[in-house]
Amino acid sequence: MNHRIVVLGAGYAGATVAGRLARRLHRDEVGITLVNGDPDFVERVRLHQLASGQDLPRRPLRDLYAGTGVQVRQAWVTAVDVDRRTVTLTGGEGAGTLAYDTLVYALGSTTADHGVPGVAEHAHNVAGKQAALRLRARLAQLEPGGTVLVAGGGLTGIEAAAEIAEAHPGLKVAIAARGGVGDWLSDKARRHLRAAFDRLGITVHEQTVITSVEADRVVTATGGEIPARVTVWTAGFAVHPIAAAGALEVSGTGQIVVDATMRSVSHPEVYAVGDAALAEGPGGRPLRMACATATPMAWQAADALAARLTGREVPRATIGYSLQCISLGRRDGILQRVTPDDQVTSTVVAGRTGARIKEFICSGAAWSVAHPTMLLPVRRHHLAAATEAAPRLAAL
């Protein structure tokens, strides 16, 4: 019987793992099933573009995996039972239970409201395709002079504010941050960011703690109010609670704790990648939630799993960083050089050149999902006789 590999989630991490495994293992000895709620691969790093009114190309998962042996199942995951090695699904192509021998958990993250009242009822976000489409529709309804407030001064908030301001010049766009907007960037990058916001007419509220979100405003910790016909909440991300509800060892953030090969420290038949996993980077610092993290984590997990199943040496590499890229609309951007442990350096490329490089990187990220071995030769190995593939789950 085939060794059953189930991959949950088809973001950058999950989609890459599925495709890479299909090119590392013999398809007559393994069965790879990819479960995803959306029938398409969604470029999450472009959702601020979708929300602003731009159209993105469709990338149907079944087309992406045609001829690879990967079976795509459109459904939503409601539970994972690591004791019985089953996954409970609903919606899409029907409810049911899916059994596995090895599980790759890549369900990603969603918006964290941090307990702020009114976020769920009144705020929009760009954490998923449907959320971005709802924001897109709402922005199209606003009258000239309508107020839009982006809550959060991180990468997502900066990109969303710039994209909306550029695409909707008749709206009044503002951004509010608990600390400083882009305050982790180098001095040169911050100066360029502020100049770009001034050019786009974006009002900046720094050192501003939002305590509640209402239908047409937000209230701050000082008792002040900021008008907002639309509030876009980008103040952090949180993982789905499915992993924490089971027996897997998770961190205080709900992320699955993994070793250097992205394997669960509590359940060796489970791997976790992307935002759903807590892995150490250089210097023992946790890797941050980002596309720049998801893809190398996927390579690491897929290669380690394939090696263990085929009795080969398990590759190990430290995942680090080299760049932070920020789009400021379609014609401006910032390329910030960072150290492997994600500390900024003085090297910055900005303006149109920064925008071109950011676009190249975003396009490359989508390309790498369809080419998960990065054009290296495909080598499908046979399963070893005595590996973790050998034990079979008793009949359910």
Beta strands, then each sheet from edge to edge (+ up, - down):
strand 1: 3-8
strand 2: 30-36
strand 3: 71-74
strand 4: 76-81
strand 5: 86-90
strand 6: 96-99
strand 7: 102-105
strand 8: 109-111
strand 9: 123-124
strand 10: 147-151
strand 11: 172-176
strand 12: 203-205
strand 13: 210-213
strand 14: 217-220
strand 15: 225-227
strand 16: 230-233
strand 17: 237-239
strand 18: 256-257
strand 19: 270-272
strand 20: 277-278
strand 21: 323-327
strand 22: 333-338
strand 23: 344-350
sheet 1: 3+ 2+ 1+ 7+ 19+
sheet 2: 4+ 5- 6+
sheet 3: 8+ 17-
sheet 4: 9+ 16+ 10+ 11+ 12+
sheet 5: 13+ 14- 15+
sheet 6: 18+ 20+
sheet 7: 21+ 22- 23+
end
